[in-house]
Amino acid sequence: MGRRKNKPFLEGVRIEAVAAEGKSLAHIDGKVLFVPQTIPGDVVDVQVGRVRSGYMEGRMVRLVEPSPDRIEPFCEHFGICGGCSWQQLPYPLQLQFKQRQVEDQLRRIGHLELPEVSPILGSEATREYRNKLEYTFSRRRWILEGEDPEGLCDEERCGLGFHVSGMFDKVLDIRHCHLQKEPSNVIRLFVKQYALEHHLAFFDLRAQEGFLRNLMVRTASTGEIMLLVVFGPDAAAMPEEREALLDAVSQRFPEITSLYYVVNGKCNDSLEGLACSLYRGADAIYERMEDLRFKIGPKSFYQTNSAQAYRLYSVVRDFVGYGDAAAAGGRKPLIYDLYTGTGTIALFLARLASRVVGIEYVAEAIEDASVNASVNGIDNAVFFAGDMKDILTSGFIASQGSPDIVVLDPPRAGIHPDVAAVLLEAAPQRMVYVSCNPATQARDLAVFAPHYDILRVQPVDMFPHTTHVENVVLLERR
């Protein structure tokens, strides 16, 4: 690890606090220094890589003195794999920092008046909590420190795993991932070994060619398992090889209840516009939440932490019905569920509502929402597909009815200003804002602040060992 010319090398830096995106920070000569893979209390030597007017970014070269809070990461891939970046932090401290992140961003960015923020709801399972993982095949995997690149044969250069953080064409070969229950790892390793033994080409991310491209494993709390094998463009002309691989997987893992494949010749990994073919088994797996069943296909969206999704939706339901008096004056309210996805929140709330109106950009998700409504015998939910700012207009509200309650669960970018303007005009009595990005949530809440009071704030940890946090805010019109 050589020192960079004209870049400071800082010795004995004491890390002071946690910052965003998994980094921690210290102050050096009036500037903030961000250093990943460190925690408060660490003393480290840092090689600075970027210098800006108000801050610097660097990497830890040596851990001089570990923080008394530091623990040993449990995963052998820690530090290279882009996930689980907080493994060196005890889970109770992770929750403390996430709680603080929510409070700081709502106050600092939104300048909001807040009630006491409820203690964050931690995840009972901190490992094997995901119900979905996606892996990438690469014929040029990430070369580990100590390996001799010149001494590796072509097969040894192949990998099946996750993208290295910040590098689109570098994939870290994963031996064991702690994020999903078995047989996730066993399936992945079997497919990799089969491909190597049968000389099937792993994908070349730069040349955009190869036989095998991605692998997606879904597991449900019901015990059902779905596997989607994504073939590369070379597989289009190799149907016998495709079927042989799928037959081998099916024979080795009879517990796979739904086996799909798709050939993706596009320049990105998105499955949008591609038809997934059912090779064997049921056309979907099902997740349960109380007495509701949710049908999950190969392209369906469903919260990836099933247990915490139930806690999150329970918070939303509690906020929707908050207080002694009903928000709609004693009658069942008309609820809008914006960014409804596959309708999980909408259907979870349907019994509380006279009607639920769900809107979502992804048309396939809306198809799933309608199917899930039918599966559960829910007939008071309607769903619309399209861009939120184009669908949610004054005319739409006039035709569907003015909402008493609005639930918002937007993507990380938050809501469009046009959407906020329409909501202010519609003036629902209550809004429940669910966010995976407290920074953009704070920005949006500031728009509503002149007309709405914040009554409740509830953080929820969906992803242990990561910096991500969900937050639910209840707003009441003055």
Secondary structure, 3 states (H helix, E strand, C coil): CCCCCCCCEEEEEECCEECHHHEEEEEECCEEEEEECCCCCCEEEEEEEEECCCEEEEEEEEEEECCCCCCCCCCCCCCCECCCCCCCCCHHHHHHHHHHHHHHHHHHCCCCCCCCCCCCECCCCCCCCCCEEEEEEECCECCCCCCCHHHCCCHHHCEEEEEECCCCCCEEECCCCCCCCCCHHHHHHHHHHHHHHCCCCECECCCCECCEEEEEEEECCCCCEEEEEEECHHHHHCHHHHHHHHHHHHHHCCCCCEEEEEECCCCCCCCCCCCCEEEEECCCEEEEECCEEEEECCCCCCCCCHHHHHHHHHHHHHHHCCCCCCCCCCCCCEEEEECCCCCHHHHHHHHHCCEEEEEECCHHHHHHHHHHHHHCCCCCEEEEECCHHHHCCHHHHHHHCCCCEEEECCCCCCCCHHHHHHHHHHCCCEEEEEECCHHHHHHHHHHHCCCEEEEEEEEECCCCCCCCCEEEEEEEEC
